[in-house]
């Protein structure tokens, strides 16, 4: 294929993928919601969960977004250095977002600072947001798409503490974020915690944390144990689905970490709502693709 035809083929595939990812939740999230519904002992919580599932059923049946706030598009890319079409990826993703705004449709959410008017097609200044990780010697392209709605962004925060504040500062930051504005994100939440040395690397790590598959664990036993304890503690707050009283404020807490400076502890928290529209698609060198996490789905 010519370069223009290759770019068009990739763009069409991504447009269709965005339609799938904002309509259907990943299988791991759907199964976790079913598990939490069964763990609730209050009639009202079961009613709310049943409404969630009815909404998801109707979204799939009608081919419409499962949440009216389709957010802003974030793409997290793992790019092999030998993948042959890296030059066209960014422009094609922007075009796929423009087209999906009309074809899906996606709600028009994007406003450039200082102009203060809606762009109308969900592209704008540095938007869609694209983060690159380079895989030396790799030949594939993996793209995680995330629909970042306003509600799940509101509780986000990042702070830097002194080492003398200790790990208690990490715990306090997480609990403050969830208990304060977490209900804006439609519980049960997935909470991403980034631990680093300054605000920007902690914030990026927190985002990557909540994009991990449910059931995954931090590779260090101490990190995995802190994930477990935070999940258990948050679920004792008495917050349930839609912020009403219930047993499960969160589906999971995931932590990603980097080494820190001797004089800093940086903590960031990002939250994702129950409508966790996180989609993963993998491309080979010939642009054949694989959908990860959507059993039986085709584009």
Residue pairs with C-beta under 8 A, 6 or more apart in sequence:
1 9
3 88
6 85
6 88
6 287
7 85
7 88
7 91
7 92
9 287
10 85
10 88
10 89
10 92
10 283
10 287
11 92
11 95
11 96
11 99
12 96
13 281
13 287
13 289
13 299
14 92
14 93
14 96
14 143
14 281
15 96
15 99
15 100
15 103
16 299
17 145
17 279
17 281
17 291
17 299
18 73
18 96
18 97
18 100
18 104
18 106
18 145
18 279
19 63
19 100
19 103
19 104
20 279
20 291
20 294
20 297
20 299
21 145
21 147
21 277
21 278
21 279
22 65
22 66
22 67
22 70
22 104
22 106
22 147
22 277
23 59
23 60
23 63
23 64
23 65
23 66
23 104
24 56
24 59
24 60
24 66
24 294
24 297
25 33
25 56
25 66
25 275
25 276
25 277
26 213
26 276
26 278
26 279
26 280
26 293
26 294
27 293
27 294
27 295
28 213
28 214
28 215
28 293
29 190
29 214
29 251
29 274
29 276
29 278
30 56
32 214
32 251
32 252
33 49
33 52
33 53
33 188
33 251
33 274
34 53
36 49
36 188
36 241
36 247
36 248
36 251
37 45
37 46
37 49
37 50
37 53
39 247
39 248
40 46
40 49
40 240
40 241
40 246
40 247
40 248
41 247
42 240
42 245
42 246
42 247
44 244
44 245
45 240
45 241
45 244
45 245
45 246
45 247
48 240
48 241
48 242
48 244
49 241
52 241
52 274
55 66
56 66
58 64
59 65
59 66
60 66
64 104
65 104
65 106
65 107
66 275
66 277
67 147
67 149
67 273
67 275
67 277
68 107
69 107
69 109
69 149
69 150
69 151
70 104
70 106
70 107
70 109
70 147
70 149
70 277
71 109
71 146
71 147
71 148
71 149
71 150
71 152
71 277
72 109
72 110
72 122
72 127
72 128
72 129
72 147
72 148
73 93
73 97
73 122
73 127
73 128
73 129
73 145
73 146
73 147
73 148
74 128
74 129
74 130
74 131
74 145
74 146
74 147
74 148
74 207
75 93
75 128
75 129
75 130
75 131
75 143
75 144
75 145
75 146
76 131
76 133
76 143
76 144
76 146
76 207
76 208
76 211
77 89
77 130
77 131
77 132
77 133
77 141
77 142
77 143
77 144
78 133
78 135
78 138
78 140
78 141
78 142
79 86
79 89
79 132
79 133
79 134
79 135
79 138
79 141
79 142
80 135
80 137
80 138
80 139
80 140
80 141
81 134
81 135
81 136
81 137
81 138
82 137
82 138
82 139
82 285
83 138
83 139
83 140
83 141
83 283
83 285
84 285
85 141
85 287
86 141
89 141
90 130
93 128
93 130
93 143
94 123
94 128
97 106
97 121
97 122
97 123
97 128
98 121
98 122
98 123
100 106
100 122
101 108
101 120
101 121
101 122
102 121
106 122
108 118
108 119
108 120
108 121
108 122
109 118
109 122
109 150
110 118
110 119
110 121
110 122
110 123
110 124
110 127
111 117
111 118
111 119
111 124
112 119
112 124
112 125
113 125
122 128
129 148
131 204
139 284
139 285
140 282
140 283
140 284
140 285
141 282
141 283
142 280
142 281
142 282
142 283
143 280
143 281
143 282
143 283
144 211
144 278
144 279
144 280
145 277
145 278
145 279
145 280
145 281
146 211
146 277
146 278
146 279
147 277
149 273
149 275
150 184
151 184
151 185
151 186
151 273
152 184
152 185
152 186
152 189
152 270
152 271
152 272
152 273
153 270
154 181
154 184
154 185
155 177
155 178
155 180
155 181
155 182
155 184
155 185
155 269
155 270
155 271
156 177
156 203
156 206
156 268
156 269
156 270
156 271
157 173
157 176
157 177
157 268
157 269
158 194
158 199
158 200
158 202
158 203
158 206
158 266
158 267
158 268
158 269
159 169
159 173
159 199
159 266
159 267
159 268
160 198
160 199
160 202
160 264
160 265
160 266
160 267
161 169
161 264
161 265
161 266
161 267
162 263
162 264
162 265
163 262
163 263
163 264
163 265
165 265
166 265
167 226
169 265
169 267
170 193
170 195
170 226
170 265
170 267
171 230
171 233
173 267
173 269
174 191
174 193
174 230
174 234
174 253
174 267
174 269
175 233
175 234
175 237
177 191
177 269
177 271
178 189
178 191
178 234
178 237
178 239
178 249
178 250
178 269
178 271
179 237
179 239
182 189
182 239
182 249
182 271
183 239
183 242
183 243
185 271
185 272
185 273
186 241
186 242
186 243
186 273
186 274
186 275
187 239
187 240
187 241
187 242
187 243
187 246
187 248
187 249
187 250
187 273
187 274
188 240
188 241
188 248
188 249
188 250
188 251
188 274
189 249
189 250
189 251
189 271
189 272
189 273
189 274
190 210
190 214
190 250
190 251
190 252
190 253
190 254
190 271
190 272
190 276
191 210
191 230
191 234
191 250
191 252
191 253
191 254
191 269
191 270
191 271
191 272
192 205
192 206
192 207
192 208
192 209
192 210
192 211
192 254
192 255
192 256
192 269
192 270
192 271
192 272
193 206
193 209
193 230
193 253
193 254
193 255
193 256
193 267
193 268
193 269
194 201
194 202
194 203
194 204
194 205
194 206
194 207
194 208
194 209
194 255
194 256
194 257
194 266
194 267
194 268
194 269
194 270
195 202
195 205
195 255
195 256
195 257
195 258
195 260
195 265
195 266
195 267
196 202
196 205
196 257
196 258
196 260
196 266
196 268
197 258
197 259
197 260
197 261
197 264
197 266
198 261
198 264
198 266
199 266
199 268
201 258
201 266
202 266
202 267
202 268
203 268
203 270
205 256
205 257
205 258
205 268
206 256
206 268
206 269
206 270
207 270
208 256
209 254
209 255
209 256
209 270
210 254
210 270
210 271
210 272
210 276
211 278
212 254
212 256
213 293
214 251
214 252
215 252
216 254
217 223
217 224
217 227
218 224
218 226
218 227
218 254
218 255
218 256
218 257
220 257
223 255
223 257
226 255
227 252
227 253
227 254
227 255
230 253
231 250
231 252
231 253
234 249
234 250
234 253
235 247
235 248
235 249
235 250
237 249
238 245
238 246
238 249
239 245
239 246
239 249
240 246
240 247
240 248
240 249
241 248
241 274
251 274
251 276
260 266
272 278
279 291
279 293
279 294
280 291
280 292
280 293
281 289
281 290
281 291
281 292
282 289
282 290
282 292
283 289
289 299
291 297
291 298
291 299
